[in-house]
């Protein structure tokens, strides 16, 4: 679905990403892990079109479509192709109700002559939000605010959603709910997920594959189960050590 090959990026004379390779398959969840400041957010912004790249290839090819290059496309066109983003901190309209937040996102992605009604994907995946649909969204718990931000991103049924630190600050039960939601998105609704998160226990539960960034380079890739095989990966993500295969 999304394939990055030899991506390089720099801010002025500061080289931030070096020959990054990454692939997100159809109907899958992929994770990017790595210490803070190693280029994860920069890579997301390159995929979204917020930042230009110096060199490399970025190919977009959902199932049953011809491949296209994202390199020259502005961020708005990438959204139109079906790439959505949930930034860290759950951006929502805190003074609006839960339902109004969802309807604003729905109307933004639909022709104006279509009636605004919450689609099945919201009713199926986010029942807790429907219970509080008339509640002011700023009064929700952190976990429900995160669910609302994700619901806003998937309400128009995109093909790929990028999630920035989705497990941060969640309780165990809220994390369980998020794992279930992401699994349903990928397995039943054909929405792939690319997330960055340093909670390796969460990544092992939710992701099919992972890529480890270290000093702006993709140094390890594998299945989520492979995270158990690489010695020292926890300290590497925390900012020390180097990867070692067990």
N, C-alpha and C positions, 0 to 999 in steps of 0.2 A: 504493500500500500504506500508506504513512505520509505524512501531510501536515500540516505546521505552518504556521499563518497568524497573523502579527502577535503572536508570542509575546513577552511582557514578564515579567521576573522581577526581584525585588529582595531583598536581604538587609537587613532593617530599613529604613533610609532610603537604602541604597546601591543604585541601579538598575544591574543587571548585564547584562541582555539587553533590547534595544530592537527591537521589531517584527520579530522573526526570522521569515523565511520559508524553508521547507525541504521538499523532497519526495524520498522514497525510492520508486522504482518497483519493481514486482514483478520478481524475478529479476535484480536489479541490484546493483552496488556503488557506493555514494555516499561521498564523502569530505568531511570538514570540515577546513579548514586555517586557520592563523592563529597569530600569535605567542602565546607563553605568557601567560596571564592575560587573554586576550581573551574568555573565556566558553565555550570549547569543552566543558570538563568540566561546567560549570553546565548547559549545554544538554543534555548526555547525561543528567544527573541529573534534569532536568525530564521528559525522555522516559521515563525509567525509573520515575518516580513518587517519587524520593527527595526532590525539592524541589517545592513548590507553585509555580504561576505566578500572576502578577497578572492577566493578561488574555491573550486569544488563543484560538485553536482548535487542537486536536490530534486529527486524525481517523485512525482505524485501519480499513483495509479491504483485507484480503488478497483474492485472486482468488476469485470466486464466493461472496462473503459480503456481508452488508449492512454499511454503514459504522457505526462506533460512535465515540463521543468517549472519549478516554483521560483527560480532565481530572479527572473525579471518581473514577477508579479507583485503588485503592492499588497499590503496586508488585507485590504478590503476584499480584493479578489480571492485571496486565500480563504477568507471566511465564506465567501460565496461558493467556493469549491467544497466546503464542508469541514473546515478546520476551525474548531472553537477552543477557547482558552479560559481556564479558571485560575486567576492569579492568587497568590498567597494572601490570606487575610479575608477570604470570602467576600468579595465586593458585591454588595446588595444595596437596594434603596431602603435604608433603615427606617424611614418614616412612613413608607408604604406598607400595606398589608402583604401577607404572603401571597395571596391570590393576585393582587395588583402587580407585584414583582414578576410573577410568572406570565401574566397577560402582556405586560410591557415587552418582555423578551419574545413572546410568541408573535405579537403584532409586528415587531421589528423584523422578523424573519418570514413574514407572510404577506401576500398581496393585501392591500387595504380593504378589498371587497369581501374577503373571507371572514366568516364569523369567528369571534374569539371564544374558543372553548378549550378547556384543558384536555390535552390528548391522553390517550391510553397509557403512554409511557410514563407520564407523571402519576397517574392514578395507580399504576402497578408498582412503581419503584419507590415512591415517596408518600406512603400512606400517612406518616406522622405529620407531614406538611399539610395534607388535606384536612386533618383533624383541626389544625390551627390556621386554616386558610384566611380567617378574618382577623387574626392576630397581627399587631404591628411587628414587622420582621425584626426590628432592632431589639425587641424584647425576647427573641428566641434564644435558646441555649447556643453555645458555640457550635456544637455538633449539628444542630438543626440549621443554623445559618450556613454552615458548610454544605449541607444537603441542598439548601435553597439555591446557593450559588451554582452547584452542579446541576440542579434541575433546570435552572435558567439556561445553562449551556447546552443541555441535551433536548430541550423542549421542541426545537425545530428539527430534531433527528439528524445531527451532523454525522460525518463519516469518521472523524477523529477528534478526540478531546484531549487537550494538554492540561494536566493538573499539577499545580505547584505546591508541594509539601501538604498534600491533602490530609495526612494523619496527624499533623501537628496539633497538640493540645486536646486530642480526643480521649474520652474515657474508653475503657475496654469494650463496653457495650456499643458505643458509637463507632468504634473501629470495626467491630463485627458487622454492623449495619453497612458501613462503607464497603467492606470486602464483598458483601452480598450484592450490593448495588452494582459495583464494577463488574462482577462476574456475570450478572444478568445483562448489563449493557453489551458486553462482548459476545456472550453466548446466544442471546435471544434477540437482541436488537441490532446486531451488526454494527455496533459503534466501537471502534478501537480506542484504546486509551494509551497515552504516553504520559508517565508521571515521573516527577523527581521527588525523592523522599529519602532521607537518611535513616529512617526507622527500618532497619534491615529485617526485623521480625515481621513487620507489616509487608514489606516487599516480598518476602518469601511466601506469604499467604496469598497475595493478590496478583503478582506478576508472572507472566510466562517466561520472559527473558529479562536480562539486565545488561546495562553497560556501565562500567566504572570509569569515571573521569578522574584524572590525576594531573594537576598542573596543566590543564587545558588539553589533555590528550586522552583518547579512549584507549585504556590500557588493558581492560578485561571485558569480555563478553561471555554470556552463557545463559543457561536456564536458571530459573530461580532456585532450583535445587542445588545448582552448582555453587551458590553462595556458601554452602556448608563446606565445600571442598577447598576453598581458598583460605589458607592460613593468614591471619593478621588483617583480614579485610575490615573488621570493626575498628581497629586502631588506624587503619588507612583512611577510612571515612571520617574518623575523628581528627585526622590531620597529622598522623605520625606513621612511621613504618612504610614498607613497600609490600606489594602483593607477593605471596608465596604459595605455590600449588602444593597441596598436601597429597 
